[in-house]
């Protein structure tokens, strides 16, 4: 880096210092967001997609096995596969798998007050080939990938909510 660029860099970065941006997970595992996430109990979710989603959320939140749950995360999934490309002999050549989740963060007390009610979702295209095994494997892989994407969306929304309500 040239000397001029080295002098210019601090001047360019100075306005960012007062912009109010803070890391979401500021403080690491001792930060406000991580502490709130650790207090969430994930309710069981029905079906294979529910099992995958609950595991993905537990991995990201890190709340499995905590006895001090102050919040519950309730997730309802809608998993669909729709045939898109159809040949003249009525065979499907392309599928679209969509995974939608409605999730609610509620208090774990007797009232169960809803703190956050939102949705997340993603979709994937699947080629239908002559091998049934390959098609089923592609559908399963799509479900695993979609579960990961939707779990990321859910945890991000809950973490942002936890950050915004850190004083409460």
Beta strands, then each sheet from edge to edge (+ up, - down):
strand 1: 40-42
strand 2: 71-86
strand 3: 92-107
strand 4: 114-127
sheet 1: 1+ 2+ 3- 4+
end
